[in-house]
Amino acid sequence: MRLEEKLFLDTYRVETTPHIKIIQPDLCLKCQHHQCTFVCPVDVYKWDENQRKIVVGWENCFETGTCLVACSEFNNIDMIYPRGGYGISYKFG
């Protein structure tokens, strides 16, 4: 089974309030590699070259926490888990 097929086994209920934010957007300009844009398995973070900032698509978040590990240089990502009944729900745990 391909990864894309496995993802359809999961369900996601979008919370109306973002549960992820960049604490100080200007700090992202000091980050050389923008690791958050590479490690997130569902591409929540994208570098927008025109705006010179990280754009966060929090609606797609699988709550893996890899972004928090990747941003260890500046610790510039604030993430809380969505309230009960919202966010990702894995069919098989």
Sequence and secondary structure as in RCSB ss.txt:
>XXXX:A:sequence
MRLEEKLFLDTYRVETTPHIKIIQPDLCLKCQHHQCTFVCPVDVYKWDENQRKIVVGWENCFETGTCLVACSEFN
NIDMIYPRGGYGISYKFG
>XXXX:A:secstr
  HHHHHTT EEE  SS SEEES GGGGGT SS THHHH TT  EEEETTTTEEEE GGG     HHHHHTTTT 
 EEE    TT EEE TT 
